[in-house]
Amino acid sequence: MASDKLRVDALVVGGGIAGMQSALDLADQGYQVALVEKEASIGGKMIALSKVFPTLDCCSCITTPKMSAVAHHRNIHLLTYCEVQSIRENGGGFVAQVLKKPRYVNEDLCTGCRQCEYACPIDLPDPFDRGYGAHRAIRVPFSTAVPQIAVLDIENCLLCGKCEQVCPVSAVDFTQTPQQLEIEAGSIVLATGYEVTPRDAKKEYGGGKLPNVIDALFMERLLAPTGPYGHVLRPGDGKEPESIAYVQCAGSRDQTLGVPYCSRVCCMYAIKQAMLISGALPLADVTIYYMDIRTFGKGYEQFYQNAKAMGIEFVKGKVARITEDENQNPIVRVELIDEGSRVVERTHDLVVLSVGMLPRYNPQPLYGVPVADDGFVEVPSPNISPCVTDRPGIFVTGTAAGPMDIVDSIMTAGAAASEAAAYLRARKSASSVSTTTGKERELVYA
């Protein structure tokens, strides 16, 4: 196992929108930054989304320039397909042991031409499309991936050699092994992101069992231009849905799931998707079953009012269960709160579960930062210093600290970068004072 060393001012863990923004803000101030991402491309969850609320700007149009800026910034060392394995303190700084997983493709030679992908005979479920699309055993992760370098899934590879034969630059290398990297950093920014509540968490809703009950992240892929179908179709039979329902709080505000908190973004992304569906399928009926609508940000309430004006139906009610008829149409059993708690059953073509946010990763064992009861990184003074953890030199940003939308993720990314820069300056000043004092003592004793 080969070993390399790298010395930087800051180590940013996670290459989503928050991690990229923190890295760019630090790098623009002249600090050397190492950005470590466990996936084969940076971009995080945001690059897979269709549009942002409330402006309905293209997500890819916002994220891709950030990805490119990170990859080309002279002060950022981008390390994709890597995982931090251990952290130890070293004279006030940190030493991270990072495992660089083998791509089985030479990164210095690969041009991203995808000839290997076209020649590969193996199709696998594509996690980028929530398992509904397909990718080859060797492929560039997605069309706007950064870096544009192929990665080979060796566990599902036939070792047929077709990719190696067609590669014009002989970049395919089946002999690659993991590498151990050592990174010395003065500070660490945790931007480890989130996962969504599993769609089958509430068994009574049929997620993962009923083919036409999907989660909101998959609907994002259906609405995206690069989605698996190129159009909004229900996955059960490829039919264009005429009636679509959203079930709110399908993975949040539920003690039985261990997720008692509100995930904050679910109401807004459901409204956004409903508006986009109305544009993509003008004749479709869209219904949102909710307990409370929470529109907390600037322009969010007006966004909600615009959706109602467009004809999207908002039904205040508690969904008890979802079944299906003989044609695989989901049947929603709901208690209508505004109608004296009357219980009805409504049939739709497609149901979307508005799943909530869970912490993607527990950093406590590795980084020594405490986590709160909800599993997100605990911040002692969230109103004064929302990115400062209990451990000096380690900061947190984005959804690693708790559920938040893209706007807040970018804002906290800037805050984390500012806190890290202030910490690095303070350390440098303290070191200069210590060195000066030592020299003065030498002169006195001489």
Secondary structure, DSSP 8 states (H G I E B T S, - for coil): -EEEEEEEEEEEE--SHHHHHHHHHHHHTT--EEEEESSSSS-TTGGG-SB-TTT--BHHHHHHHHHHHHHH-TTEEEEESEEEEEEEEETTEEEEEEEE---SB-TTT-----HHHHH---EEEEGGGTTSEEEESEE-SSTT-SS---EE-GGG-----HHHHH-TT--B-TT---EEEEEEEEEEEE---EEE--TTSSGGGTTTTSTTEEEHHHHHHHHSTTSSSSS---TTT----SEEEEESSSSSSBGGGTB-S--SSHHHHHHHHHHHHHHHSTT-EEEEEES-----STTHHHHHHHHHHTT-EEEEEEEEEEEE-TT--EEEEEEEGGGTTEEEEEE-SEEEE---EEES---HHHH---B-TTSSB--S-TTT-TTB-SSTTEEE-GGGSS---HHHHHHHHHHHHHHHHHHHHHHHHHHHHHHHHHHHHHHHH-
